[in-house]
Amino acid sequence: MNRKQLDPESGPVAAFGARLRKEREARGWTQEHLAELMGYSSQHISAMETARKPPTLRSALEADKAFGLKGKPESFERWYREIKSGSLLEGFSEYVVLEGKAEEVRLFEVGSIPGPLQTREYATAIEAGYVRRGAISGEQAEERIEVLIERQAALARETPPLIHVILDESCIRRIVGGPEVMRRQLEHLLEFAARPNTALQIAPYAMGELRPFTRLVNLLTLKDGSVLAYEESQRQGFLDREITTVRPLVRDYHQLSTEALSQAESVAMIEQARKGIS
């Protein structure tokens, strides 16, 4: 059988097609069977799976009905709307789906609190800044906030993953949304640190050149033991599954954890920062 291999990272249409194929094959369905469920021809399904036809809103809705994903964070409809609106970075949608299923989540961030730890008010202030700068529309900002809330809900499932977060000190020093919003955000960090499935550390300014990362790095450990990484530049996200490039990031994360403040020291620094907000 001549089977075209797709690179999901090559673009959103390829990512959509690769996921359509993955969901179909996970259920042992043929293209003909999926076509019947979605009301298309098998040729149309084949064209979408191989990125020769871009997805439409109708195809996304029909896929959700066929796979039972309607209304879920990983729905094809949400993926389609993100592709069309451009509200999220390429690669991020697939990352969020995997994050919601991961056994362990390790995060590092510089400059701002990472999404899973943000309060809604803090997230709203961040997105409002993008809107004022003309980077996104108000509608896109609202969509990004809703994605964030769903992302947080997926991490708060019945058996939650282990979540290890290391924040550069700048994350707790940079005031976002004004004093009250930032004070509540820091209180939320303290609440997060007290949970049984979490670890929270601060990488202080004093680490200097020992800090191995200069931007966001997320590491996921999946149920099969595999580890993948997600990184972002200013304009692009990248999901990496290659062990040869992911392994050094895991090693650097462990080193960072060793050099960063302990959780007790980190909690004390956050509490001090909270009290210092005027």
JOCOR-V575443 format. One line per field, one symbol per residue. ss: DSSP state (a for helix, b for strand, c for the rest). phi: phi as a letter, one per 40 degrees, with the letter a starting at -180 (. if undefined). A space follows every 50 residues. Layout:
ss=???
phi=???
This chain:
ss=cccccccaaacaaaaaaaaaaaaaaaccccaaaaaaaacccaaaaaaaac ccccccaaaaaaaaaaaccccccccaaaaaaaaaaccccccaaaaaaaac cccbbbbbbcccccaaaccaaaaaaaaaaaaacccccaaaaaaaaaaaaa aaaaaccccccbbbbbbbcaaaacccccaaaaaaaaaaaaaaaccccbbb bbbcaaaaaaccccccbbbbbcccccbbbbbbccccbbbbccaaaaaaaa aaaaaaaaacccaaaaaaaaaaaaaccc
phi=.cbccbbdcciccccccccdcccccccgccccccdcccgbcccccdcccb gcbccbcccccccccccgbdgcdcccccdccccccgcbcdgcdccccccc bccabbbbabgaccddbccccccccdcccccccgcacccccccccccccc cccccccdbcccbbbbbcddcccccbggdcccccccccccccccccbbbb bbccdccfccccbbadbbbbbcccgcbbbbbbbcbabacbbcdcbcdccc cccccccccccccccccccccccccccb
